[in-house]
Amino acid sequence: MAGLLEKAKDLMASAVKTPEATVTDVDLNGVRFDHVEYLAKVAVDNPYPTPIPIMEISYNLKSGARVIAHGTIPDPGSLKANGKTDLDVIVKVAHTVLVSLVVDISKDWDIDYELEIGLIIDLPIIGSFTIPITSKGEIKLPTLSDVFFSSKESNETEE
């Protein structure tokens, strides 16, 4: 019975319009004591006349075949009704992982990446539905000025 219910759910999902999402930018967000933060900007178009709750955002950041960061953002809000919602996905990469990528880094001080984001939403009737989003490109690594400038900003905001 459960298999039949899943097939019916999949059939409905393929026949119903679903929100569409794209990664619009990935850039350095800041340098912290134990990690570097990258900010992925995601634009999501909701075709429905009602807001749609986002249950969770999951992400995997890869360089080559290696996952260098992964995580989830629980309950990040809702998609606006009949419109575009911009989401910020903070990806945290440990300094130790960046050091292990020295071969790729030494060429041009950036890393080739593939970012996989799963936007898990709750659609009426269908239920939980994941919108897969993938982005590839290069992201710059922090320079010494990024480290000192970011550290100074972090200290000022913490006071």
Rosetta blueprint (number, residue, H / E / L):
1 M L
2 A H
3 G H
4 L H
5 L H
6 E H
7 K H
8 A H
9 K H
10 D H
11 L H
12 M H
13 A H
14 S H
15 A H
16 V L
17 K L
18 T L
19 P L
20 E E
21 A E
22 T E
23 V E
24 T E
25 D E
26 V E
27 D E
28 L E
29 N E
30 G E
31 V E
32 R L
33 F L
34 D L
35 H E
36 V E
37 E E
38 Y E
39 L E
40 A E
41 K E
42 V E
43 A E
44 V E
45 D E
46 N E
47 P L
48 Y L
49 P L
50 T L
51 P L
52 I E
53 P E
54 I E
55 M E
56 E E
57 I E
58 S E
59 Y E
60 N E
61 L E
62 K E
63 S E
64 G L
65 A L
66 R E
67 V E
68 I E
69 A E
70 H E
71 G E
72 T E
73 I E
74 P E
75 D E
76 P E
77 G E
78 S E
79 L E
80 K L
81 A L
82 N L
83 G E
84 K E
85 T E
86 D E
87 L E
88 D E
89 V E
90 I E
91 V E
92 K E
93 V E
94 A E
95 H H
96 T H
97 V H
98 L H
99 V H
100 S H
101 L L
102 V H
103 V H
104 D H
105 I H
106 S H
107 K H
108 D H
109 W L
110 D E
111 I E
112 D E
113 Y E
114 E E
115 L E
116 E E
117 I E
118 G E
119 L E
120 I E
121 I E
122 D E
123 L E
124 P L
125 I L
126 I L
127 G E
128 S E
129 F E
130 T E
131 I E
132 P E
133 I E
134 T E
135 S E
136 K E
137 G E
138 E E
139 I E
140 K E
141 L L
142 P L
143 T L
144 L H
145 S H
146 D H
147 V H
148 F H
149 F H
150 S H
151 S H
152 K H
153 E H
154 S H
155 N H
156 E H
157 T H
158 E H
159 E L
